[in-house]
């Protein structure tokens, strides 16, 4: 669970990002679903964020069936309206069918906000709806805090992001990054050793790329961002391992 802290004159919002709820039968899927449910139970407001380019299906039905039992405010975040969001009406209809009322009669239970996280469209409206529903209380984090994410996890996410950006659909979903060492070598240099995990040898070849070009480009892009994060020069060493069912 990653917390993002938003501060302004109206107060403080702590956004808790979870793996989300999804269909799955293995142990990791069950653990992620349990983790998401625990956060939902503890939250003051739930934002049900959906991709309006995708049709609703069994997975969304399961999510809505779980959320309808909550005695707390729900905001339906209809994301990607900049990309037309042709299936937006389906998400409204799903909630209407589940709760048995037209959406305009559900304002006390749920409110819908069409947004675009890419362009920023209606994000101010989303914040307004969240602030209206949060209880009054003292801030839980300092005013200059933006996240509680550990440095090691932040580094792993930065490296993994570069693989995702470079490879798009080719990247295996089983790719993970583990930082095994972070060592300051001087006031101006930090050494980082990371291991990239995939499940099959064929995936390993894809991640490394022809003559190592993917791994090399990831290193260049990740170092640039890591140097800004750590405020030092970075020596980044990465190795790729294929481990079945890691």
Steps between C-alpha positions, in 0.01 A plus 500: 500500500641838394380824656505826310451810717325805357509826699329832438306767688186284518689226680684173440396201291683169532457301180562129551589315181436125505538218246126527438244220491521250217422143402768248586547170672866481601640598839633838384161597352322405823748697708461813284121481516514463880737797525267715290197403709679595823576847364140547386374406846726758667452787253268797558422539129534245217581609144389228258732584211414341164633506143209620284664358186430148630166324510365395836512129573507241775795662677329841527178332614687332787661832601167685502332218695767540770488879508120519523517354852709791631343757731734775378519749210597365157622707206489342155807632316428460128853526365639551145222722368772664284500174301122519438408252777233332290403258779443768765119444500553130578659582836210726597254228394690238701461703819135576421424132447689398815328754727164494324467876447577759228844654552359848570324354806822353641675823603504406867669168419716574198596788270658470153786723379624464138876570502820477300809429708712577191364847422385588851138547393266519801767405753410817691141376508617161629695669781198712588277191529758323719544797735123533541481139622806478725456532878659791685823409678863585562755437219670162528811601304718815487393765249807438279449120477398360161527124562598237754654273235837356612805604296571141393147454363517836321822393326349165399191673358710746299703220339193286428319799349776540241454141385125554469544823301756353262338163436125574515305186402817289477579525870403191701260568786718282719787752493616626839797703622680430828761745629765292677745771597506878544846622600625860519853485357563869574305821553455518123444136395249227593540139387177306436480130412164373375373165383228477236280192537298321233356149493638355174822509301308630196383797709857560611611537137221755437590706809870509412432580135710444191865555592377627838341816360188492725703447818743774397224753423322420828825567683544839333142614566486366855832659599377843392196479725684332787760774503223755548343289775826441690672828411823313417652335196386137472683186390221255414577131453215275380481125446210302352398162646241247386343329803190288449212613725721756675 
